Amino acid sequence: MRRWQYPAGSGITVSELINRSEGTDFGRSYRVTVPARLAGVRRFKLFASIETAEKWAGEQNAGIKQDGKKHFQLNPAQR
């Protein structure tokens, strides 16, 4: 399966996964992983499409650049 950084050089990875049960494939999903060195603790989230996965990864990267690790300590309403 594919794995890449998005945005490039950010350290945030997007991984392509096969949804499989009892030997039958049910399509693909995408997992975005934010490493502990960026977020304080490793965080990940699953998405049905590559577009939404990359959008969320980009938003997390922008939040890290703006607020650092605080980005993950506050929920959107508190920010």
C-alpha positions in Angstrom: 0.0 0.0 0.0 1.1 3.5 -0.6 2.3 5.9 2.1 3.3 9.5 1.7 3.9 12.7 3.6 1.2 15.4 3.1 2.1 18.2 2.9 5.5 17.2 1.7 8.2 17.5 4.3 5.6 18.0 7.2 6.1 14.7 8.9 2.4 14.0 8.7 1.7 10.8 6.8 -1.2 9.5 4.8 -1.4 5.7 4.3 -3.7 3.8 2.0 -5.5 0.9 3.6 -7.5 -2.0 2.1 -10.8 -2.6 3.9 -10.9 -6.4 4.1 -13.1 -8.9 6.0 -13.0 -12.6 5.8 -10.8 -12.5 2.6 -13.2 -10.1 0.8 -12.0 -6.6 -0.1 -14.4 -3.7 0.4 -12.5 -0.8 -1.1 -9.9 1.5 0.3 -9.6 4.0 3.2 -6.9 6.4 4.2 -5.3 6.9 7.6 -3.6 10.2 8.5 -1.0 9.9 11.2 0.4 12.9 13.1 3.6 11.8 14.9 4.2 12.3 18.6 7.1 14.7 17.9 4.6 17.1 16.4 1.4 16.6 18.5 2.8 15.5 21.9 1.2 12.1 21.4 0.6 10.2 18.2 -2.7 10.9 16.6 -4.5 9.3 13.7 -7.8 9.6 11.9 -9.4 7.5 9.1 -11.1 8.8 6.0 -13.1 7.3 3.1 -11.5 9.5 0.4 -8.0 10.7 -0.3 -9.2 14.2 -0.8 -10.7 14.5 2.7 -7.6 12.8 4.2 -5.2 15.3 2.6 -7.5 18.2 3.5 -7.4 17.2 7.2 -3.6 16.6 7.1 -3.1 20.1 5.6 -5.3 21.6 8.3 -3.3 19.9 11.0 -0.1 21.1 9.5 -1.3 24.6 9.4 -2.5 24.4 13.0 0.9 23.1 14.1 2.7 25.9 12.3 0.4 28.5 14.0 0.0 27.1 17.5 2.5 24.3 17.9 1.5 21.4 20.2 -1.3 23.6 21.7 -3.2 23.0 18.5 -4.0 19.5 19.8 -4.8 20.5 23.4 -7.7 22.8 22.5 -10.9 21.8 20.7 -12.0 24.0 17.7 -14.6 25.8 19.9 -11.9 26.8 22.4 -9.5 28.0 19.7 
